[in-house]
Amino acid sequence: MENLVFFIIACVLLIVLPGPDTAIVTKNTVVHGQRGGFQTMVGSCAGLTVHTIAAVAGLSAIIVKSAVAFTVLKYVGAVYLCYLGIKTLLSMRAKKADMEEMTDIPEIEAKGNSYFKQGLITNITNPKVAVFFLTFLPQFLSKGAEPFWPFLTMGIVYIVLTFVWFALYVFLLNKIRNFMKKPATQSVIETFTGAVLIGFGIKLAFEKQV
């Protein structure tokens, strides 16, 4: 593996760029607190783990080179993102204005597992992640080197960096959650997040195969 430091810097820059994962982590942290954000983050990292294994096993190459596989995965991801966006927008109407409903009571959250699933599905159904692993990782592979272990190492490094970034992001976001949970603020946040998720879904639907 070549240029480890440059690889780490490039990963950090890519990770902090807002995307579907960031949008869903933000929404679940603001609405459901640190627990919701953390579970979503773990789901996203689990999705990255699947993509890493797929890249090492060569399945990412099949997704990228197969028009059918790419298209199916693309539309599944697009529909799911749009579903989450629409669900976020509609959820505002179901909320009461009183502050008691705005307080966080994790014990009453019956759908805790859904946070993990949302992060997992959002990440795993995004073919752009497969494209990223297939096109980005080989740039740091030493000439003539067997790709298995370097790809696995780079994938693990990327997952760890993603975990650290989102853990910090969720922690900081949770600190200002009282402000973010105000009815007016949350209305703006959820409207924006819902629109962003739908936008990412539409963008993904029109994503072309490389």
Disulfide bonds with the S-S distance in Angstrom:
none
